[in-house]
């Protein structure tokens, strides 16, 4: 995020309107098209693949406790993953 001087990029009438709300402070202006979590990296796809592997191993007979140890997750997290993928 980079800072810009308002007087360099905004018309003076807009600056006057903004000064009615905030004077001498900072305003964050969000992007119009914000990407959702995981879109910039491959993390979302990697987690989906991991979760599918967990379901396959669980369906193959591996216990929740073994899966929790293998993936360094809590047993409740493993159960949540299995429940969400069974739907």
Backbone as a printed PyTorch tensor [residue, N CA C, xyz], in Angstrom:
tensor([[[  0.8570,  -1.1590,   0.0000],
         [  0.0000,   0.0000,   0.0000],
         [  0.9060,   1.2250,   0.0000]],

        [[  0.6260,   2.1720,  -0.8770],
         [  1.4490,   3.3700,  -0.9060],
         [  0.5920,   4.5830,  -0.6050]],

        [[  1.2070,   5.5580,   0.0200],
         [  0.5020,   6.7770,   0.3890],
         [  0.6350,   7.8120,  -0.7100]],

        [[ -0.4550,   8.4970,  -0.9720],
         [ -0.4950,   9.5730,  -1.9630],
         [ -1.0220,  10.8240,  -1.2620]],

        [[ -0.5600,  11.9830,  -1.7050],
         [ -1.0920,  13.2400,  -1.1800],
         [ -2.4320,  13.4930,  -1.8580]],

        [[ -3.4410,  13.7980,  -1.0530],
         [ -4.7850,  14.0150,  -1.5850],
         [ -4.7950,  15.1380,  -2.6110]],

        [[ -4.0590,  16.2060,  -2.3460],
         [ -4.0770,  17.3440,  -3.2760],
         [ -3.4210,  17.0060,  -4.6170]],

        [[ -2.6440,  15.9140,  -4.6630],
         [ -2.0220,  15.5010,  -5.9200],
         [ -2.9570,  14.6600,  -6.7940]],

        [[ -3.9530,  14.0390,  -6.1840],
         [ -4.7820,  13.1140,  -6.9680],
         [ -6.2820,  13.4230,  -6.9510]],

        [[ -6.7470,  14.2520,  -6.0040],
         [ -8.1770,  14.5390,  -5.8990],
         [ -8.4720,  16.0000,  -6.2340]],

        [[ -9.6430,  16.2460,  -6.7950],
         [-10.0560,  17.6360,  -7.0240],
         [-10.2860,  18.3500,  -5.6850]],

        [[-10.1090,  19.6550,  -5.6640],
         [-10.1910,  20.4100,  -4.4110],
         [-11.5770,  20.3150,  -3.7580]],

        [[-12.6370,  20.2180,  -4.5550],
         [-13.9780,  20.1230,  -3.9530],
         [-14.1590,  18.8020,  -3.1940]],

        [[-13.5590,  17.7380,  -3.6660],
         [-13.6490,  16.4490,  -2.9540],
         [-12.8360,  16.5190,  -1.6620]],

        [[-11.6880,  17.1720,  -1.7100],
         [-10.8700,  17.3250,  -0.5030],
         [-11.6470,  18.0960,   0.5620]],

        [[-12.3550,  19.1600,   0.1580],
         [-13.1560,  19.9420,   1.1070],
         [-14.2580,  19.0940,   1.7320]],

        [[-14.8770,  18.2240,   0.9290],
         [-15.9200,  17.3370,   1.4590],
         [-15.3200,  16.3490,   2.4630]],

        [[-14.1690,  15.7820,   2.1250],
         [-13.5130,  14.8330,   3.0290],
         [-13.1070,  15.5000,   4.3390]],

        [[-12.7000,  16.7700,   4.2650],
         [-12.2660,  17.4790,   5.4750],
         [-13.4220,  17.6920,   6.4550]],

        [[-14.6580,  17.5940,   5.9820],
         [-15.8000,  17.6560,   6.8950],
         [-15.8380,  16.4120,   7.7950]],

        [[-15.2680,  15.2970,   7.3190],
         [-15.2950,  14.0330,   8.0580],
         [-13.9870,  13.7540,   8.7870]],

        [[-12.8740,  14.0870,   8.1600],
         [-11.5610,  13.8400,   8.7770],
         [-10.5900,  14.9010,   8.2760]],

        [[ -9.8490,  15.4810,   9.2060],
         [ -8.9020,  16.5230,   8.8260],
         [ -7.5300,  16.1690,   9.3780]],

        [[ -6.5550,  16.0850,   8.4740],
         [ -5.1890,  15.8110,   8.8900],
         [ -4.9330,  14.3620,   9.2610]],

        [[ -5.8370,  13.4580,   8.9200],
         [ -5.6770,  12.0420,   9.2480],
         [ -5.4680,  11.2060,   7.9950]],

        [[ -5.4980,   9.9120,   8.1900],
         [ -5.3080,   8.9750,   7.0860],
         [ -6.6250,   8.2610,   6.7960]],

        [[ -6.8560,   8.0130,   5.5290],
         [ -8.0370,   7.2630,   5.1120],
         [ -7.5490,   6.0920,   4.2590]],

        [[ -8.0430,   4.9020,   4.5550],
         [ -7.7330,   3.7310,   3.7400],
         [ -8.8460,   3.5740,   2.7180]],

        [[ -8.4760,   3.4910,   1.4510],
         [ -9.4530,   3.2840,   0.3850],
         [ -9.2340,   1.8830,  -0.1660]],

        [[-10.1850,   0.9570,   0.0550],
         [-10.0010,  -0.4290,  -0.3760],
         [-10.0700,  -0.5710,  -1.8960]],

        [[ -9.4970,  -1.6420,  -2.3840],
         [ -9.5550,  -1.9500,  -3.8080],
         [-10.9850,  -2.2800,  -4.2100]],

        [[-11.3210,  -2.0090,  -5.4620],
         [-12.6620,  -2.3390,  -5.9590],
         [-12.8450,  -3.8460,  -6.0770]],

        [[-11.8890,  -4.5080,  -6.6610],
         [-11.9930,  -5.9480,  -6.9050],
         [-11.0280,  -6.6930,  -6.0000]],

        [[-11.4180,  -6.8460,  -4.7600],
         [-10.5740,  -7.5240,  -3.7870],
         [-10.6160,  -9.0270,  -4.0230]],

        [[ -9.4530,  -9.6410,  -4.0340],
         [ -9.3840, -11.0890,  -4.2080],
         [ -9.6990, -11.7720,  -2.8910]],

        [[-10.2910, -12.9320,  -2.9750],
         [-10.6010, -13.6750,  -1.7610],
         [ -9.3460, -14.3640,  -1.2430]],

        [[ -9.4380, -14.8700,  -0.0160],
         [ -8.2960, -15.4810,   0.6320],
         [ -7.7660, -16.6440,  -0.2010]],

        [[ -6.4500, -16.6720,  -0.3900],
         [ -5.8080, -17.7790,  -1.0690],
         [ -5.7170, -17.6560,  -2.5770]],

        [[ -6.2450, -16.5920,  -3.1620],
         [ -6.2110, -16.4540,  -4.6190],
         [ -4.8360, -16.0530,  -5.1350]],

        [[ -4.0690, -15.3330,  -4.3400],
         [ -2.7400, -14.9030,  -4.7870],
         [ -1.7170, -16.0240,  -4.7190]],

        [[ -1.9720, -17.0140,  -3.9110],
         [ -1.0540, -18.1480,  -3.7650],
         [ -1.8060, -19.4310,  -4.0960]],

        [[ -1.1130, -20.5260,  -3.9800],
         [ -1.7240, -21.8200,  -4.2690],
         [ -2.2480, -22.4850,  -2.9970]],

        [[ -2.2590, -21.7500,  -1.8970],
         [ -2.6300, -22.3150,  -0.5960],
         [ -4.0240, -22.9220,  -0.5980]],

        [[ -4.9690, -22.2370,  -1.1980],
         [ -6.3520, -22.7290,  -1.2110],
         [ -6.4360, -24.0960,  -1.8820]],

        [[ -5.7550, -24.2440,  -3.0150],
         [ -5.7660, -25.5260,  -3.7310],
         [ -5.0240, -26.6080,  -2.9530]],

        [[ -3.9170, -26.2340,  -2.3020],
         [ -3.1560, -27.2060,  -1.5160],
         [ -3.9770, -27.7280,  -0.3490]],

        [[ -4.7130, -26.8420,   0.3280],
         [ -5.5530, -27.2720,   1.4480],
         [ -6.7020, -28.1530,   0.9760]],

        [[ -7.2600, -27.8280,  -0.1810],
         [ -8.3370, -28.6610,  -0.7350],
         [ -7.8220, -30.0620,  -1.0350]],

        [[ -6.6260, -30.1430,  -1.6300],
         [ -6.0250, -31.4340,  -1.9480],
         [ -5.7300, -32.2200,  -0.6700]],

        [[ -5.1700, -31.5360,   0.3500],
         [ -4.8770, -32.1860,   1.6320],
         [ -6.1480, -32.7340,   2.2580]],

        [[ -7.2130, -31.9320,   2.2360],
         [ -8.4720, -32.3600,   2.8460],
         [ -9.0720, -33.5590,   2.1170]],

        [[ -8.9350, -33.5820,   0.8100],
         [ -9.4200, -34.7400,   0.0450],
         [ -8.6040, -35.9890,   0.3780]],

        [[ -7.2920, -35.8270,   0.5700],
         [ -6.4420, -36.9540,   0.9780],
         [ -6.8770, -37.4850,   2.3410]],

        [[ -7.2140, -36.5690,   3.2490],
         [ -7.6610, -36.9690,   4.5830],
         [ -8.9270, -37.8070,   4.4720]],

        [[ -9.8690, -37.3740,   3.6580],
         [-11.1210, -38.1270,   3.4940],
         [-10.8620, -39.5080,   2.8920]],

        [[ -9.9880, -39.5810,   1.9020],
         [ -9.6660, -40.8720,   1.2610],
         [ -9.0370, -41.8200,   2.2730]],

        [[ -8.0890, -41.3130,   3.0650],
         [ -7.4320, -42.1630,   4.0620],
         [ -8.4150, -42.5910,   5.1480]],

        [[ -9.3160, -41.6710,   5.5350],
         [-10.3220, -42.0130,   6.5370],
         [-11.2700, -43.0860,   6.0000]],

        [[-11.6770, -42.9160,   4.7450],
         [-12.5630, -43.8990,   4.1160],
         [-11.8700, -45.2420,   3.9530]],

        [[-10.5410, -45.2200,   3.8540],
         [ -9.7640, -46.4470,   3.7350],
         [ -9.5150, -47.1410,   5.0580]],

        [[ -9.9830, -46.5380,   6.1490],
         [ -9.8910, -47.2040,   7.4340],
         [ -8.9470, -46.5720,   8.4380]],

        [[ -8.2860, -45.5020,   8.0810],
         [ -7.3620, -44.8620,   9.0150],
         [ -8.1670, -44.1120,  10.0810]],

        [[ -7.7070, -44.1570,  11.3130],
         [ -8.4540, -43.5290,  12.4100],
         [ -8.2390, -42.0210,  12.4330]],

        [[ -9.1640, -41.3370,  13.0890],
         [ -9.0790, -39.8820,  13.2330],
         [ -7.8220, -39.5070,  13.9980]],

        [[ -7.4860, -40.2850,  15.0160],
         [ -6.2940, -40.0060,  15.8230],
         [ -5.0270, -40.1190,  14.9760]],

        [[ -4.9340, -41.1550,  14.1450],
         [ -3.7690, -41.3270,  13.2760],
         [ -3.6550, -40.1840,  12.2650]],

        [[ -4.7840, -39.7880,  11.7050],
         [ -4.7830, -38.6800,  10.7390],
         [ -4.3700, -37.3740,  11.4060]],

        [[ -4.8330, -37.1450,  12.6290],
         [ -4.4620, -35.9370,  13.3650],
         [ -2.9580, -35.8840,  13.5880]],

        [[ -2.3760, -37.0160,  13.9450],
         [ -0.9240, -37.0670,  14.1420],
         [ -0.1680, -36.8850,  12.8270]],

        [[ -0.6710, -37.4770,  11.7740],
         [ -0.0030, -37.4100,  10.4700],
         [ -0.0040, -35.9930,   9.8940]],

        [[ -1.1210, -35.2750,  10.0530],
         [ -1.2600, -33.9530,   9.4570],
         [ -1.0570, -32.8190,  10.4640]],

        [[ -0.6860, -33.1440,  11.6840],
         [ -0.4400, -32.1510,  12.7360],
         [ -1.6550, -31.2530,  12.9600]],

        [[ -2.8280, -31.8920,  13.0190],
         [ -4.0750, -31.1950,  13.2840],
         [ -4.7290, -31.8160,  14.5100]],

        [[ -5.6930, -31.1140,  15.0740],
         [ -6.4270, -31.6930,  16.1880],
         [ -7.4540, -32.6860,  15.6460]],

        [[ -7.8810, -33.5830,  16.5120],
         [ -8.8830, -34.5710,  16.1030],
         [-10.1810, -33.8840,  15.6880]],

        [[-10.5400, -32.8060,  16.3750],
         [-11.7770, -32.0990,  16.0090],
         [-11.6360, -31.4510,  14.6210]],

        [[-10.4450, -31.0050,  14.2560],
         [-10.2410, -30.4450,  12.9170],
         [-10.3880, -31.5260,  11.8540]],

        [[ -9.8580, -32.7020,  12.1360],
         [ -9.9850, -33.8210,  11.1930],
         [-11.4570, -34.1820,  11.0190]],

        [[-12.2010, -34.2460,  12.1220],
         [-13.6280, -34.5650,  12.0430],
         [-14.3900, -33.5050,  11.2370]],

        [[-14.0410, -32.2280,  11.4540],
         [-14.6870, -31.1330,  10.7280],
         [-14.4260, -31.2530,   9.2300]],

        [[-13.1790, -31.5690,   8.8530],
         [-12.8240, -31.7320,   7.4420],
         [-13.6180, -32.8780,   6.8260]],

        [[-13.6730, -33.9970,   7.5250],
         [-14.3920, -35.1730,   7.0200],
         [-15.8740, -34.8620,   6.8550]],

        [[-16.4610, -34.2010,   7.8650],
         [-17.8760, -33.8330,   7.7950],
         [-18.1610, -32.9100,   6.6120]],

        [[-17.2870, -31.9240,   6.4040],
         [-17.5480, -30.9560,   5.3350],
         [-17.4170, -31.5750,   3.9570]],

        [[-16.5330, -32.5640,   3.8040],
         [-16.3440, -33.1860,   2.4830],
         [-17.3500, -34.2810,   2.1990]],

        [[-17.9740, -34.8340,   3.2320],
         [-18.9750, -35.8690,   3.0140],
         [-20.2810, -35.3140,   2.4790]],

        [[-20.5010, -33.9970,   2.6360],
         [-21.7500, -33.3720,   2.1980],
         [-21.8790, -33.3610,   0.7010]]])
